[in-house]
Amino acid sequence: MTGEMDRNKLLYVLCGVAFLVVMFNLLTQGRAPARERVVSMTELTAYARKTLSDIQGRSIRNNQEYCGVIFEDEEGNLQTSTIYPGGRAECAFDWGVPLGFHVVASFHSHGGVDAEYASEIPSSLDLATDIDARIDGFVGTPGGRIWHNQWQAEATEQICGEGCLEQDSRYETLKRMTSNRGRIATRYTIDQLNAIFGTRGP
């Protein structure tokens, strides 16, 4: 009798394991692993470029940053969060997204031309924030550049040069006035940005 009960228990356990395996396969079939982006980087970059283009004009006119996040559903369909207005050199946004979506990138503009700010490159805080959040980020500048913050590489790369976005009409004048500051590179690591902005890494 005891042997039969043990066999029944074993049978129930095996059935339970089989059920879990089947359910796991059904739930994960055709879906990306948790926290992995579904959409391609090419598609995400194009979407971010359009999003930045949509906010660039008012960012320059109002001389303030605008920011938000890009999120996707399980099939890779992208949406943009609410666009949040910020200050001259800062912008905070709500990370909340609809159920079934997850954040894949941040984005923000850098306002208008201002000689007091190094607005043509992402700040060390811009990049550090994306690294900490473990998402990529996209930054638009007054000169019309677009930068891609790559959290895994802990670096930012210029993916679109001057005039890629609407450009502040004062940009060329400022560029001539500040030409002695040196050439803008196409890529910076977090350590390089920390050195430029006088900040420290974690």
NUKOL-292503 format. One record per residue (C-alpha): x, y, z. Coordinates in nm, 2 decimals. Each point is the difference from the previous one (the first is absolute). Last residue first. Layout:
+--------+--------+--------+
:      x :      y :      z :
+--------+--------+--------+
:      X :      Y :      Z :
...
+--------+--------+--------+
END
This chain:
+--------+--------+--------+
:      x :      y :      z :
+--------+--------+--------+
:   3.01 :   5.58 :  -0.90 :
:   0.18 :   0.24 :  -0.24 :
:   0.10 :   0.35 :   0.10 :
:  -0.09 :   0.33 :  -0.16 :
:   0.21 :   0.28 :  -0.14 :
:  -0.21 :   0.04 :  -0.31 :
:   0.28 :  -0.09 :  -0.25 :
:   0.17 :  -0.26 :   0.22 :
:  -0.33 :  -0.17 :   0.08 :
:  -0.08 :   0.01 :  -0.37 :
:   0.33 :  -0.18 :  -0.08 :
:  -0.07 :  -0.26 :   0.27 :
:  -0.35 :  -0.06 :  -0.13 :
:   0.15 :  -0.07 :  -0.34 :
:  -0.03 :   0.25 :  -0.28 :
:  -0.06 :  -0.05 :  -0.37 :
:  -0.02 :   0.22 :  -0.31 :
:   0.24 :   0.26 :   0.13 :
:  -0.07 :   0.37 :   0.02 :
:   0.30 :   0.20 :  -0.11 :
:   0.16 :   0.25 :   0.24 :
:  -0.11 :   0.28 :   0.23 :
:   0.17 :   0.25 :  -0.23 :
:  -0.29 :   0.00 :  -0.23 :
:  -0.22 :   0.16 :   0.27 :
:  -0.09 :   0.33 :  -0.18 :
:  -0.03 :  -0.17 :  -0.34 :
:  -0.23 :  -0.27 :   0.14 :
:  -0.21 :   0.26 :   0.18 :
:  -0.07 :   0.18 :  -0.32 :
:  -0.08 :  -0.33 :  -0.18 :
:  -0.24 :  -0.10 :   0.27 :
:  -0.20 :   0.32 :   0.02 :
:  -0.27 :  -0.12 :  -0.24 :
:  -0.05 :  -0.31 :   0.22 :
:   0.00 :  -0.31 :  -0.23 :
:  -0.29 :  -0.22 :  -0.09 :
:   0.13 :  -0.36 :   0.02 :
:   0.28 :  -0.16 :  -0.21 :
:   0.14 :   0.35 :  -0.03 :
:   0.33 :  -0.09 :   0.16 :
:   0.07 :  -0.37 :   0.01 :
:  -0.20 :  -0.32 :   0.05 :
:   0.10 :  -0.31 :   0.18 :
:   0.24 :   0.17 :   0.25 :
:   0.10 :  -0.28 :   0.24 :
:  -0.04 :  -0.01 :   0.38 :
:   0.19 :  -0.25 :   0.22 :
:  -0.06 :  -0.24 :   0.29 :
:   0.02 :  -0.29 :  -0.26 :
:  -0.31 :  -0.16 :   0.16 :
:  -0.17 :   0.33 :   0.05 :
:   0.04 :   0.13 :  -0.35 :
:  -0.10 :   0.37 :  -0.01 :
:  -0.08 :   0.09 :  -0.36 :
:   0.06 :   0.36 :  -0.09 :
:  -0.19 :   0.20 :  -0.25 :
:   0.14 :   0.33 :  -0.14 :
:  -0.22 :   0.30 :  -0.10 :
:   0.23 :   0.28 :   0.12 :
:  -0.23 :   0.05 :   0.30 :
:   0.05 :  -0.36 :   0.10 :
:  -0.22 :  -0.32 :   0.00 :
:   0.07 :  -0.28 :   0.24 :
:  -0.10 :  -0.37 :  -0.03 :
:   0.03 :  -0.26 :   0.28 :
:   0.06 :  -0.37 :   0.03 :
:  -0.14 :  -0.18 :   0.31 :
:   0.16 :  -0.16 :   0.30 :
:  -0.14 :   0.26 :   0.24 :
:   0.34 :   0.07 :   0.16 :
:   0.16 :   0.02 :  -0.35 :
:  -0.27 :   0.23 :  -0.11 :
:   0.05 :   0.23 :   0.29 :
:   0.38 :  -0.01 :  -0.04 :
:  -0.03 :   0.11 :  -0.36 :
:  -0.21 :   0.31 :   0.07 :
:   0.20 :   0.07 :   0.32 :
:   0.33 :   0.01 :  -0.19 :
:  -0.16 :   0.25 :  -0.23 :
:  -0.10 :  -0.08 :  -0.35 :
:   0.18 :   0.21 :  -0.27 :
:  -0.09 :   0.31 :  -0.18 :
:  -0.14 :   0.18 :   0.30 :
:   0.33 :   0.07 :   0.18 :
:  -0.18 :   0.28 :   0.19 :
:   0.09 :   0.36 :   0.09 :
:   0.01 :   0.11 :  -0.37 :
:  -0.37 :  -0.08 :  -0.04 :
:  -0.16 :  -0.13 :  -0.32 :
:  -0.35 :  -0.13 :   0.04 :
:  -0.15 :  -0.29 :   0.19 :
:   0.19 :  -0.33 :   0.05 :
:  -0.26 :  -0.25 :  -0.11 :
:  -0.09 :  -0.32 :   0.18 :
:  -0.04 :  -0.37 :  -0.06 :
:  -0.02 :  -0.32 :   0.20 :
:   0.00 :  -0.35 :  -0.14 :
:  -0.15 :  -0.35 :   0.02 :
:  -0.27 :   0.04 :   0.26 :
:  -0.24 :  -0.29 :   0.04 :
:  -0.35 :  -0.06 :  -0.11 :
:  -0.26 :  -0.26 :   0.11 :
:  -0.17 :   0.24 :   0.25 :
:   0.03 :   0.36 :  -0.11 :
:   0.33 :   0.18 :   0.09 :
:   0.11 :   0.19 :   0.31 :
:   0.35 :   0.14 :  -0.01 :
:  -0.12 :   0.36 :   0.06 :
:   0.24 :   0.27 :  -0.13 :
:   0.25 :   0.24 :   0.14 :
:   0.19 :   0.26 :  -0.21 :
:   0.31 :   0.21 :   0.07 :
:   0.21 :   0.26 :  -0.16 :
:  -0.23 :   0.30 :  -0.08 :
:  -0.29 :  -0.16 :   0.17 :
:  -0.23 :  -0.29 :  -0.09 :
:  -0.31 :  -0.05 :  -0.20 :
:  -0.13 :  -0.36 :   0.00 :
:  -0.12 :  -0.18 :  -0.32 :
:  -0.25 :  -0.27 :   0.10 :
:   0.14 :  -0.34 :  -0.09 :
:   0.08 :  -0.10 :  -0.36 :
:  -0.11 :  -0.32 :  -0.15 :
:   0.17 :  -0.29 :  -0.18 :
:  -0.14 :  -0.33 :  -0.12 :
:   0.26 :  -0.27 :   0.06 :
:  -0.24 :  -0.29 :   0.02 :
:   0.02 :  -0.02 :   0.39 :
:  -0.09 :   0.37 :   0.03 :
:   0.25 :   0.28 :  -0.04 :
:   0.10 :   0.31 :   0.20 :
:   0.17 :   0.33 :  -0.09 :
:   0.06 :   0.23 :   0.29 :
:  -0.03 :   0.37 :   0.07 :
:   0.17 :   0.34 :  -0.02 :
:  -0.02 :   0.36 :  -0.09 :
:   0.29 :   0.24 :   0.08 :
:  -0.04 :   0.38 :   0.01 :
:   0.08 :   0.29 :  -0.22 :
:  -0.36 :   0.07 :  -0.07 :
:   0.06 :   0.05 :  -0.38 :
:   0.27 :  -0.27 :  -0.01 :
:  -0.20 :  -0.26 :   0.18 :
:  -0.31 :   0.10 :  -0.19 :
:   0.17 :  -0.08 :  -0.33 :
:   0.18 :  -0.32 :   0.12 :
:  -0.31 :  -0.18 :   0.13 :
:  -0.12 :  -0.18 :  -0.32 :
:   0.35 :  -0.05 :  -0.13 :
:   0.09 :  -0.18 :   0.33 :
:  -0.29 :  -0.24 :  -0.05 :
:   0.09 :  -0.05 :  -0.37 :
:   0.36 :  -0.08 :   0.09 :
:  -0.11 :  -0.24 :   0.28 :
:  -0.22 :  -0.20 :  -0.24 :
:   0.29 :  -0.02 :  -0.25 :
:   0.24 :  -0.11 :   0.28 :
:  -0.25 :  -0.26 :   0.13 :
:  -0.05 :  -0.15 :  -0.35 :
:   0.37 :  -0.03 :  -0.07 :
:   0.06 :  -0.14 :   0.35 :
:  -0.25 :  -0.27 :  -0.07 :
:  -0.32 :  -0.03 :   0.19 :
:  -0.04 :  -0.28 :   0.26 :
:   0.22 :   0.14 :   0.27 :
:   0.10 :  -0.24 :   0.27 :
:  -0.13 :   0.07 :   0.35 :
:  -0.15 :  -0.36 :   0.04 :
:   0.09 :  -0.23 :  -0.29 :
:  -0.15 :   0.08 :  -0.34 :
:  -0.32 :  -0.17 :  -0.09 :
:  -0.07 :  -0.25 :  -0.28 :
:  -0.07 :  -0.29 :   0.25 :
:   0.04 :   0.13 :   0.36 :
:  -0.36 :  -0.06 :   0.13 :
:  -0.05 :  -0.33 :  -0.19 :
:   0.34 :  -0.14 :   0.09 :
:  -0.05 :   0.09 :   0.36 :
:  -0.35 :  -0.15 :   0.01 :
:   0.13 :  -0.33 :  -0.15 :
:   0.29 :  -0.02 :   0.24 :
:  -0.23 :   0.08 :   0.30 :
:  -0.24 :  -0.27 :  -0.11 :
:   0.28 :  -0.26 :  -0.03 :
:   0.13 :   0.09 :   0.35 :
:  -0.35 :  -0.04 :   0.14 :
:  -0.05 :  -0.33 :  -0.18 :
:   0.33 :  -0.13 :   0.14 :
:  -0.09 :   0.11 :   0.35 :
:  -0.34 :  -0.17 :  -0.02 :
:   0.16 :  -0.32 :  -0.13 :
:   0.25 :   0.00 :   0.28 :
:  -0.28 :   0.04 :   0.25 :
:  -0.19 :  -0.29 :  -0.17 :
:   0.32 :  -0.22 :   0.01 :
:   0.05 :   0.08 :   0.37 :
:  -0.37 :  -0.09 :   0.07 :
:   0.05 :  -0.33 :  -0.18 :
:   0.31 :  -0.08 :   0.20 :
:  -0.18 :   0.07 :   0.33 :
:  -0.28 :  -0.23 :  -0.10 :
+--------+--------+--------+
END
